[in-house]
């Protein structure tokens, strides 16, 4: 069994979700579980509308909401037809009506608490995941949408919640039977809930974190992080066009590169996988034949002195004694 996480650019529109479906088709024999992000830029839009509502600009928030709803309806319409489209459209419409009520409540109170922030931001993944599941089903894949809030349980540290041990039990209880029946569970990343069912989010890199949590909880053979780049590079290709793809890298090396400026992913989100010694592959959904980069607990020794070089801009070094 493998876990496949698809980032925002891999679900940003109908074409991207179509590519996703073809990738999943090629891995059905590996019993995949899917974790998907919100469509690209949707979380930014949700942040903007929540702040507008809190600052007394409800019409601006509702305008953004209308645009977001139409975008999701358009993508769904390109991917799914007939009864399946009608059912998914009704589900999405209900979600947007709920979100509209939340925004009106924020506007009335003039306040945006961490708990309400999590509620609003969760809608990105809550909306994208049923669309992806419907698109897969329309292409002959036996996909089943699973609400992440039913299986990933956290504390109440809103905006950066921490998973509880209950999560592993629920993952096995809910997802294992589906996988054993050759179904493809589709979950939203980043989103979870407390034991009492209150929506939480996992913070920065939350969808990668969700994939690692699911992979570790189910004992996956590998975790695949699908994005729009072909793995980690020896340096920033925008600075050095001769940068090469790194075939394999250790968790410690990937963490150090991220600290010093590499931005493919945030390795701290992979800790659950690393603790269970599950390899994590960074792959490109626009170039699925590329082998990408494998991140594991220990990587083979590099032929070169350095595995990679990372850089930070706008940093000044002040020699000792200069102050």
Long-range contacts (C-beta under 8 A, 24 or more apart in sequence): 1-30, 1-31, 1-32, 1-33, 1-179, 1-218, 1-219, 1-220, 1-221, 2-27, 2-30, 2-31, 2-32, 2-33, 2-220, 2-221, 2-222, 2-223, 2-224, 3-32, 3-33, 3-34, 3-35, 3-211, 3-214, 3-215, 3-218, 3-220, 3-222, 3-223, 3-224, 4-32, 4-33, 4-34, 4-35, 4-211, 4-223, 4-224, 4-226, 5-34, 5-35, 5-36, 5-37, 5-189, 5-207, 5-208, 5-210, 5-211, 5-223, 5-224, 5-225, 5-226, 6-34, 6-35, 6-36, 6-37, 6-132, 6-226, 6-285, 7-37, 7-207, 7-225, 7-226, 7-227, 7-228, 8-37, 8-38, 8-39, 8-40, 8-41, 8-42, 8-43, 9-40, 9-227, 9-228, 9-285, 10-36, 10-37, 10-226, 10-227, 10-228, 10-285, 11-36, 11-37, 11-38, 11-39, 11-40, 11-128, 11-132, 12-39, 12-40, 12-41, 13-39, 13-75, 14-74, 14-75, 14-78, 14-79, 16-285, 17-75, 17-79, 17-131, 17-132, 17-135, 18-79, 18-135, 19-285, 19-286, 19-288, 20-132, 20-135, 20-226, 20-285, 21-135, 21-136, 21-139, 21-141, 22-288, 23-226, 23-285, 23-288, 24-136, 24-141, 24-184, 25-139, 25-141, 26-288, 28-141, 28-182, 28-184, 30-221, 31-179, 31-182, 32-184, 33-175, 33-179, 33-184, 33-185, 33-187, 33-214, 33-218, 33-220, 34-132, 34-143, 34-184, 34-185, 34-186, 34-187, 35-187, 35-188, 35-189, 35-207, 35-210, 35-211, 35-214, 36-125, 36-128, 36-129, 36-132, 36-186, 36-187, 36-188, 36-189, 36-207, 37-124, 37-125, 37-128, 37-188, 37-189, 37-190, 37-207, 38-123, 38-124, 38-125, 38-127, 38-128, 38-188, 38-190, 39-71, 39-72, 39-75, 39-124, 39-127, 39-128, 42-68, 42-71, 42-124, 42-127, 42-128, 43-121, 43-124, 46-120, 46-121, 46-123, 46-124, 47-121, 49-103, 49-120, 50-103, 50-106, 50-112, 50-116, 50-117, 50-120, 50-121, 51-112, 53-103, 53-104, 53-106, 53-107, 53-112, 54-106, 54-107, 54-110, 54-111, 54-112, 56-107, 56-110, 58-103, 58-104, 58-107, 61-103, 61-107, 62-100, 62-103, 65-96, 65-99, 65-100, 65-103, 68-96, 69-93, 69-96, 72-96, 72-127, 72-128, 72-131, 75-131, 76-131, 76-134, 79-131, 79-134, 79-135, 79-138, 80-131, 80-134, 80-135, 80-138, 81-138, 84-134, 84-137, 84-138, 85-134, 87-134, 88-130, 88-131, 88-134, 91-130, 92-127, 92-130, 92-131, 95-123, 95-126, 95-127, 99-123, 113-158, 114-158, 114-159, 115-156, 115-158, 115-198, 117-158, 117-159, 118-158, 118-159, 118-161, 118-199, 118-200, 118-201, 119-199, 121-190, 121-201, 122-149, 122-188, 122-190, 122-191, 122-199, 122-201, 124-188, 124-190, 125-188, 125-189, 125-190, 125-191, 125-207, 126-188, 126-191, 128-188, 129-186, 129-187, 129-188, 130-186, 132-186, 133-186, 136-184, 136-186, 141-184, 142-182, 142-183, 142-184, 143-183, 143-184, 143-185, 143-186, 144-178, 144-183, 144-184, 144-185, 144-186, 145-185, 145-186, 145-187, 146-174, 146-175, 146-178, 146-185, 146-186, 146-187, 147-187, 147-188, 148-187, 148-188, 148-189, 148-191, 148-192, 148-210, 149-191, 149-192, 149-193, 149-197, 149-199, 150-174, 150-193, 151-175, 151-187, 152-191, 152-192, 152-193, 152-210, 152-213, 152-214, 153-192, 153-193, 153-194, 153-195, 154-192, 154-193, 154-194, 154-200, 154-202, 155-194, 155-200, 156-194, 156-198, 156-200, 157-200, 158-200, 158-201, 159-201, 159-203, 160-201, 160-202, 160-203, 160-204, 161-192, 161-194, 161-200, 161-201, 161-202, 161-203, 163-192, 163-202, 163-213, 163-272, 164-195, 166-195, 167-192, 167-213, 167-217, 168-216, 168-217, 171-213, 171-214, 171-217, 171-218, 172-217, 172-218, 175-214, 175-218, 176-218, 179-218, 187-214, 204-266, 204-269, 205-265, 205-266, 205-268, 205-269, 206-269, 208-265, 208-266, 208-269, 208-270, 209-269, 209-270, 209-272, 211-273, 212-269, 212-270, 212-271, 212-272, 212-273, 212-278, 212-280, 213-272, 215-272, 215-273, 215-276, 215-278, 216-272, 216-273, 216-275, 216-276, 216-278, 217-272, 219-276, 220-278, 221-278, 222-278, 222-279, 222-280, 222-281, 223-270, 223-273, 223-278, 223-279, 223-280, 223-281, 224-280, 224-281, 224-283, 225-265, 225-280, 225-281, 225-282, 225-283, 226-283, 226-284, 226-285, 227-264, 227-265, 227-282, 227-283, 227-284, 227-285, 228-284, 228-285, 228-286, 229-264, 229-282, 229-284, 230-283, 230-284, 230-287, 230-290, 230-292, 231-264, 231-282, 231-283, 231-284, 231-290, 231-291, 231-292, 231-293, 232-257, 232-262, 232-264, 232-282, 232-293, 232-295, 232-308, 233-308, 234-307, 234-308, 234-309, 235-308, 235-309, 235-310, 235-311, 236-261, 236-262, 236-310, 236-311, 239-311, 245-290, 245-292, 245-293, 246-293, 246-307, 246-308, 247-291, 247-293, 247-294, 248-293, 248-294, 248-295, 248-296, 248-299, 248-300, 249-293, 249-294, 249-295, 249-299, 249-307, 249-308, 250-295, 250-296, 250-297, 250-298, 250-299, 251-295, 251-296, 251-297, 253-299, 253-307, 253-308, 254-295, 256-310, 257-308, 257-310, 258-310, 260-310, 260-311, 260-312, 261-310, 261-311, 261-312, 262-308, 262-310, 267-295, 270-295
